[in-house]
Structures are given as C-alpha cells and as structure tokens.
Amino acid sequence: MEAIAVTADELYRFYRAGDEETRALRGVTLEVAAGEIVAVTGPSGSGKSTLLTLLAGLDEPDGGTVWITGRRMSHRPPAEQAALRAGKVGMLVQNGNLIEHLTVAQNVDLAQRLAGQVSRKRRNGLLFELGLSGRAGAWPSSLSGGEAARAGLAVALANRPALLLADEPTGELDAHSETPVLALIRDQAQTGTAVVIASHSPAVRRFADRVVELADGRVR
Ligand SMILES: Nc1ncnc2c1ncn2[C@@H]1O[C@H](COP(=O)(O)OP(=O)(O)OP(=O)(O)O)[C@@H](O)[C@H]1O
C-alpha cells in the first residue's frame, strides 16, 4: 500500500463577521499519497487557500480532521502543530515565506534548523537548481518577484518535507521561470514528497498527476 502523506477528512470552515457567514469549505475530503502531485483548482473564492491553510495547521477546521503522515494536525496545541509542520510540511505562499531580516541562504538555514536537519550541501544545491546561487546573500526585499518565488520554494523544500503545499507558486512567474520551479517540484515528488498546489495555471493543471476541482467549498 502507498504511504498516505496527508488526509483531509470532511473539512468544514466557516468565517463569521457579524451576521455574515462565508462557508469557505463544506465537507472537503482529500487524500494524497507520497510522491503524488495534486493540483487544486477552482474559481476565486472556492476555498483553495483555506484548504491549504488547514492542511498546514495554520488554522483550525470547524469540522473534520487533518492528518499528516498519520499524525493528527488539527485540534492540538499550537506548539505541537508547529513541530509537526517544521518537520513534515513545506509551505509556499503567495505573499512569500521569507523573513525580511535574513538573507536568502539564512532563510533556508532557518527552515532546516527548525526541522533539525542542517545541510549546507542541500541548501546550496537547492539555490543552484533554482538559479539563485548568486543571490544567496541577498535580502528578500532586493529580490525580483520571480526570484522571491524561487527563494520561497527553496525555503519550503529545505526540510525535505513529506508534504509540500504551494499556493499559486508560479503566479509571479513568466513561462521561462515557471519551468525550473515545476521541474524542482517534480524532482522533489520523485523522492516521495506529496505535493498539493493551488493554482489557476493551465500549465500546473497539465503538470499534476491529479486535478481536484473546488466549487463553493466542495470537491466537484
Ligand atoms: N479570513 C477570512 N475571513 C473571512 N472570510 C474569508 C477569510 N479567508 C477567506 N474567506 C472567504 O472564504 C472564501 C474562500 O476563500 P479562499 O481564499 O479559500 O478562496 P480561493 O479559492 O483560494 O480564492 P483565490 O483563487 O481568489 O485565492 C471566500 O469567499 C473568501 O472571501
């Protein structure tokens, strides 16, 4: 049997503001095997980012459970969620996952330290593959949009995650920069990392092993 990297079991998430209630997720179930690449697509507001945030344990579902490599992520103390995330999950988010007062290389090092797996060789290899060797000492604020997206991927992969979550990872990239990013994600999947990518990009849909379409907070 294939190892299951992430299980989302009947996830519900409602946002309430005054009398308004947004039902962002309404019973989403998803299972992703080690090494599998799943694209989560759907119109704006369909719940893609909400789903990724719950899988990362950065927010709690109002119903349902998230399991990462067989360990419960949802509804447990934040310190335990953070430890599980640091060890098992890589996150690439639209607004960047780079800490501004650390250089690109220091950002990668920090992600490795949090996971307890420091490797200069891996850091330099990631930066090389992403065309960032010359930007290792750069501050995040000095990076172009494309460079920042690639540096974010280096950080997300620093801990050799069992699960990579990427929210519009190629949103900032032109076709020329999209290719190495997707190639590195494919390489990572071949080592057993499960990948969930929320994206509107047709290239990402074609690239994925499986496409899951959300509409109004449900899997279509
Ligand atoms: N923190 C929040 N507070 C209130 N409503 C929210 C919050 N986050 C998301 N929502 C609402 O939940 C719904 C799902 O949002 P979500 O960001 O998950 O969609 P999405 O599919 O990722 O959209 P996009 O493609 O535009 O990024 C939307 O109606 C959104 O307005």
The ligand as an SDF file (V2000), in Angstrom:
LIG
                    3D

 31 33  0  0  0  0  0  0  0  0999 V2000
  -10.0220   35.2800    7.0000 N   0  0  0  0  0  0  0  0  0  0  0  0
  -11.1700   35.3040    6.3350 C   0  0  0  0  0  0  0  0  0  0  0  0
  -12.2450   35.9550    6.8420 N   0  0  0  0  0  0  0  0  0  0  0  0
  -13.4280   35.9630    6.1910 C   0  0  0  0  0  0  0  0  0  0  0  0
  -13.6370   35.3500    5.0170 N   0  0  0  0  0  0  0  0  0  0  0  0
  -12.6180   34.6920    4.4690 C   0  0  0  0  0  0  0  0  0  0  0  0
  -11.3240   34.6380    5.0800 C   0  0  0  0  0  0  0  0  0  0  0  0
  -10.4990   33.9040    4.2920 N   0  0  0  0  0  0  0  0  0  0  0  0
  -11.2340   33.5210    3.2200 C   0  0  0  0  0  0  0  0  0  0  0  0
  -12.5020   33.9820    3.3240 N   0  0  0  0  0  0  0  0  0  0  0  0
  -13.6000   33.7380    2.3610 C   0  0  0  0  0  0  0  0  0  0  0  0
  -13.6960   32.3330    2.1800 O   0  0  0  0  0  0  0  0  0  0  0  0
  -13.9430   32.0150    0.8120 C   0  0  0  0  0  0  0  0  0  0  0  0
  -12.8440   31.1110    0.2890 C   0  0  0  0  0  0  0  0  0  0  0  0
  -11.6410   31.8640    0.2170 O   0  0  0  0  0  0  0  0  0  0  0  0
  -10.2560   31.2620   -0.2870 P   0  0  0  0  0  0  0  0  0  0  0  0
   -9.2320   32.3270   -0.1210 O   0  0  0  0  0  0  0  0  0  0  0  0
  -10.0270   29.9570    0.3700 O   0  0  0  0  0  0  0  0  0  0  0  0
  -10.5480   31.0300   -1.8310 O   0  0  0  0  0  0  0  0  0  0  0  0
   -9.5470   30.7360   -3.0440 P   0  0  0  0  0  0  0  0  0  0  0  0
  -10.1960   29.6660   -3.8500 O   0  0  0  0  0  0  0  0  0  0  0  0
   -8.1930   30.4750   -2.5230 O   0  0  0  0  0  0  0  0  0  0  0  0
   -9.5690   32.1090   -3.8370 O   0  0  0  0  0  0  0  0  0  0  0  0
   -8.4230   32.7920   -4.7680 P   0  0  0  0  0  0  0  0  0  0  0  0
   -8.3150   31.9440   -6.0030 O   0  0  0  0  0  0  0  0  0  0  0  0
   -9.0250   34.1360   -5.0720 O   0  0  0  0  0  0  0  0  0  0  0  0
   -7.1710   32.8660   -3.9670 O   0  0  0  0  0  0  0  0  0  0  0  0
  -14.0380   33.3590    0.0840 C   0  0  0  0  0  0  0  0  0  0  0  0
  -15.4070   33.7010   -0.0080 O   0  0  0  0  0  0  0  0  0  0  0  0
  -13.3010   34.3010    0.9920 C   0  0  0  0  0  0  0  0  0  0  0  0
  -13.8030   35.6160    0.8400 O   0  0  0  0  0  0  0  0  0  0  0  0
  1  2  1  0
  2  3  1  0
  2  7  2  0
  3  4  2  0
  4  5  1  0
  5  6  2  0
  6  7  1  0
  6 10  1  0
  7  8  1  0
  8  9  2  0
  9 10  1  0
 10 11  1  0
 11 12  1  0
 11 30  1  0
 12 13  1  0
 13 14  1  0
 13 28  1  0
 14 15  1  0
 15 16  1  0
 16 17  2  0
 16 18  1  0
 16 19  1  0
 19 20  1  0
 20 21  2  0
 20 22  1  0
 20 23  1  0
 23 24  1  0
 24 25  2  0
 24 26  1  0
 24 27  1  0
 28 29  1  0
 28 30  1  0
 30 31  1  0
M  END
$$$$
